[in-house]
């Protein structure tokens, strides 16, 4: 293990303890290959499952797992469905048994930070699905919420805009046009992907949110 990896793993364990103190279940796995078996152990046969758009879920094989016949996947990505049907499935996802997503950032203080355009993802994290499973690479770990805000403006939103082909300020510049401003500073384009900002701190419902931190970089 490289010195950098040793440090990252130590920081991961600080975050795990802080997440648990905030009444979220928290797990650490060193590699992406260990994510699917852990997620499978947290699901029940027949569960209805919805997802927030996530490169991490694709990279870890979770997207493939939830399409198995064991589960009822509410698939808003199904080829050929209308935008209205996709939106309806997003609404159905708010009452799923399990919602799977990544996080834009996780702080060493045990907070999850998420920024959303359609806002179905932050809505589901906050309330609705019986459980929320968050899978995040070590690259999502930041010291504080201030760093989380910067991370989204510089490292998370711009590549997601490229991936989703959105017409936004950062699509032109490669960085949020509001990167010198506060949390909500940004472009005024209709395709903006930063519309709702959610900090998940201490939770009333213990272990409804489960965080799987992976010792490898994943997603943006
Ligand atoms: S507010 Fe606009 S420019 Fe800033 S990161 Fe979001 S989409 Fe990009």
Boltz pocket constraint, residues with backbone or C-beta under 6 A from the ligand:
constraints:
  - pocket:
      binder: B
      contacts: [[A, 152], [A, 153], [A, 157], [A, 158], [A, 161], [A, 168], [A, 169], [A, 170], [A, 171], [A, 175], [A, 176], [A, 177], [A, 178], [A, 184], [A, 185], [A, 186], [A, 187], [A, 188], [A, 191], [A, 192], [A, 193], [A, 194]]
      max_distance: 6.0
